[in-house]
């Protein structure tokens, strides 16, 4: 499956989810390609840190942007079990290109008003992309959610109304485990002194995506 993790809204944690998903699939024995399509290059920088910290990333990483992203992903996809594309932060040619080749789009959304509003713009981009990629499925996930409180439920209710985008019944809570693990080039499932809640949330997200039951239009 080609999975794009993206949003026109920056700061939603898309790179954190993208690298953790890629590592989770690699640890499960899959051959994974991680594509950094974000101009900030955070996923590529993380991969370099990871390779230096543990000796090898465990997946293949490339930097692709714009039309090259679309062309190269189409050529490379058959060589891998899974492709994870990290792209977005704003409406770019790279994001639009990724949507034309992806099987699924994961939209991380924090339970904040501006983040929820961005989903309408993503819905418009998804509609445009489906004109050339009718297999594209799009789902949103509450990321960096509050440990408890009404904001999560309000955001989930708003996401449920998004046209053409499903809301996963999974929430990834804002936990120190994610940045702490990233600082050492690791995912939350590899970090010493694992946070079992963070590990469980990532596992639930990966299962929702790759089991396929929650991928729907």
C-alpha positions as CSV (number, residue, x, y, z in Angstrom):
1,X,0.0,0.0,0.0
2,X,1.1,3.5,-0.7
3,X,0.2,5.6,2.3
4,X,0.5,9.4,2.3
5,X,0.6,11.2,5.6
6,X,-0.2,14.8,5.0
7,X,-2.1,17.9,5.9
8,X,-2.1,21.5,4.7
9,X,-1.8,22.5,8.3
10,X,1.7,22.4,9.8
11,X,2.6,21.2,13.3
12,X,0.1,18.4,13.4
13,X,2.6,15.6,13.9
14,X,2.6,14.1,10.4
15,X,6.3,13.3,10.3
16,X,6.2,11.7,13.8
17,X,3.4,9.4,12.6
18,X,5.0,8.7,9.2
19,X,8.3,7.6,10.6
20,X,6.7,5.6,13.4
21,X,4.4,3.8,10.9
22,X,7.3,3.1,8.6
23,X,9.4,1.6,11.4
24,X,6.5,-0.4,12.7
25,X,6.0,-2.0,9.3
26,X,9.7,-2.6,8.9
27,X,9.9,-4.3,12.3
28,X,7.0,-6.5,11.2
29,X,9.3,-7.8,8.4
30,X,8.0,-5.6,5.6
31,X,10.2,-4.0,3.0
32,X,9.4,-0.3,3.4
33,X,10.2,2.8,1.4
34,X,9.9,6.2,3.3
35,X,9.5,9.1,1.0
36,X,10.3,12.6,2.4
37,X,8.3,15.0,0.2
38,X,8.3,17.8,2.7
39,X,10.6,20.8,1.9
40,X,11.7,20.8,5.6
41,X,13.2,17.4,5.2
42,X,12.5,16.3,8.7
43,X,11.9,12.6,7.8
44,X,15.2,12.4,6.0
45,X,17.0,14.1,8.9
46,X,15.4,11.6,11.3
47,X,16.5,8.7,9.1
48,X,20.1,10.0,9.1
49,X,20.0,10.3,12.9
50,X,18.6,6.8,13.2
51,X,21.2,5.2,10.9
52,X,23.9,6.8,13.0
53,X,22.4,5.8,16.3
54,X,21.6,2.2,15.6
55,X,23.6,1.4,12.5
56,X,20.9,1.1,9.9
57,X,17.5,2.7,9.4
58,X,15.8,-0.7,8.6
59,X,13.9,0.9,5.7
60,X,14.9,2.8,2.5
61,X,14.4,6.5,2.5
62,X,14.5,8.9,-0.4
63,X,13.8,12.6,-0.9
64,X,11.3,13.4,-3.7
65,X,9.4,16.5,-4.5
66,X,6.9,17.8,-7.0
67,X,6.4,15.9,-10.3
68,X,9.5,13.7,-9.4
69,X,7.6,12.4,-6.4
70,X,4.7,11.2,-8.6
71,X,7.0,9.7,-11.3
72,X,9.5,8.0,-9.0
73,X,7.0,6.6,-6.5
74,X,5.1,4.9,-9.4
75,X,8.4,3.4,-10.6
76,X,9.6,2.3,-7.1
77,X,6.4,1.1,-5.5
78,X,6.5,-2.4,-7.0
79,X,9.9,-3.0,-5.3
80,X,8.5,-2.5,-1.8
81,X,5.8,-4.0,0.4
82,X,4.8,-0.6,1.7
83,X,5.5,3.0,0.7
84,X,5.0,5.8,3.3
85,X,5.0,9.4,2.0
86,X,5.5,12.3,4.4
87,X,4.3,15.5,2.8
88,X,2.4,18.6,3.5
89,X,2.5,21.4,6.0
90,X,0.9,23.5,3.3
91,X,-0.7,23.1,-0.1
92,X,2.3,22.2,-2.3
93,X,2.9,20.5,-5.6
94,X,4.4,17.6,-3.7
95,X,1.3,17.1,-1.6
96,X,-0.9,17.1,-4.7
97,X,1.5,14.7,-6.5
98,X,1.4,12.3,-3.5
99,X,-2.4,12.2,-3.6
100,X,-2.4,11.1,-7.2
101,X,-0.3,8.0,-6.5
102,X,-1.5,7.1,-3.0
103,X,-3.8,4.3,-2.1
104,X,-4.6,5.9,1.2
105,X,-4.2,9.4,2.8
106,X,-3.8,9.7,6.6
107,X,-4.6,13.2,7.8
108,X,-3.3,13.9,11.4
109,X,-5.5,16.5,13.1
110,X,-5.0,17.9,16.6
111,X,-8.2,18.7,18.6
112,X,-7.9,22.4,18.0
113,X,-10.2,24.7,16.0
114,X,-7.7,25.7,13.3
115,X,-6.6,22.1,12.8
116,X,-10.2,20.9,12.4
117,X,-10.8,23.7,9.9
118,X,-7.9,22.5,7.7
119,X,-9.7,19.3,7.0
120,X,-12.2,21.1,4.7
121,X,-9.2,22.2,2.6
122,X,-7.9,18.6,2.6
123,X,-11.3,17.3,1.5
124,X,-11.2,19.7,-1.5
125,X,-7.8,18.4,-2.5
126,X,-9.0,14.8,-2.1
127,X,-11.9,15.5,-4.4
128,X,-9.5,16.9,-7.0
129,X,-7.1,14.0,-6.7
130,X,-9.9,11.4,-7.1
131,X,-10.5,12.8,-10.6
132,X,-7.3,11.1,-11.6
133,X,-6.9,8.6,-8.7
134,X,-10.3,7.1,-8.0
135,X,-8.8,4.5,-5.6
136,X,-7.7,7.1,-3.1
137,X,-9.1,6.5,0.4
138,X,-8.8,9.3,3.0
139,X,-9.0,9.1,6.8
140,X,-8.3,11.5,9.6
141,X,-6.9,10.7,13.0
142,X,-6.8,12.7,16.2
143,X,-3.2,13.2,16.9
144,X,-1.5,14.8,19.9
145,X,-4.9,14.5,21.5
146,X,-5.6,15.5,25.1
147,X,-5.4,12.7,27.7
148,X,-9.0,13.5,28.5
149,X,-11.6,16.2,27.9
150,X,-14.4,17.4,25.7
151,X,-12.1,18.9,23.0
152,X,-11.3,15.4,21.7
153,X,-15.0,14.5,21.3
154,X,-15.9,17.8,19.7
155,X,-13.1,17.5,17.2
156,X,-14.0,13.9,16.4
157,X,-17.6,15.0,15.8
158,X,-16.5,17.8,13.5
159,X,-14.3,15.4,11.5
160,X,-17.2,13.0,11.1
161,X,-18.9,15.6,9.0
162,X,-16.0,16.0,6.6
163,X,-17.0,15.3,3.0
164,X,-15.2,12.2,1.6
165,X,-13.0,11.7,4.7
166,X,-13.5,9.0,7.3
167,X,-12.5,9.5,10.9
168,X,-10.5,6.6,12.4
169,X,-11.8,5.4,15.8
170,X,-8.2,5.7,17.0
171,X,-6.6,8.5,19.1
172,X,-2.9,9.2,19.5
173,X,-2.5,11.2,22.7
174,X,0.2,13.8,23.1
175,X,2.9,11.9,25.0
176,X,6.5,12.6,25.7
177,X,7.4,9.2,24.5
178,X,7.1,10.2,20.8
179,X,9.6,13.2,20.9
180,X,11.9,11.4,23.3
181,X,12.1,8.4,21.1
182,X,12.6,10.5,18.0
183,X,15.5,12.4,19.6
184,X,17.4,9.0,19.7
185,X,16.4,8.0,16.2
186,X,13.9,5.4,17.4
187,X,10.2,4.8,17.3
188,X,8.1,4.5,20.5
189,X,8.2,0.7,20.2
190,X,12.0,0.7,20.3
191,X,12.7,3.2,23.0
192,X,14.1,2.1,26.3
193,X,11.6,2.3,29.0
194,X,8.7,2.0,26.6
195,X,5.5,3.9,27.3
196,X,2.9,1.1,26.9
197,X,0.1,3.6,26.1
198,X,2.1,5.2,23.3
199,X,3.0,1.7,21.9
200,X,-0.6,0.6,22.1
201,X,-1.9,3.7,20.3
202,X,0.6,3.3,17.5
203,X,-0.3,-0.3,17.2
204,X,-4.0,0.5,17.0
205,X,-3.3,3.1,14.3
206,X,-1.2,0.7,12.2
207,X,-3.8,-2.0,12.5
208,X,-6.6,0.4,11.5
209,X,-4.6,1.4,8.4
210,X,-3.3,-1.9,7.2
211,X,-6.1,-4.2,8.2
212,X,-8.1,-2.1,5.8
213,X,-11.4,-2.1,7.7
214,X,-11.2,1.6,8.5
215,X,-10.1,2.8,5.1
216,X,-13.2,4.0,3.5
217,X,-14.5,7.0,1.5
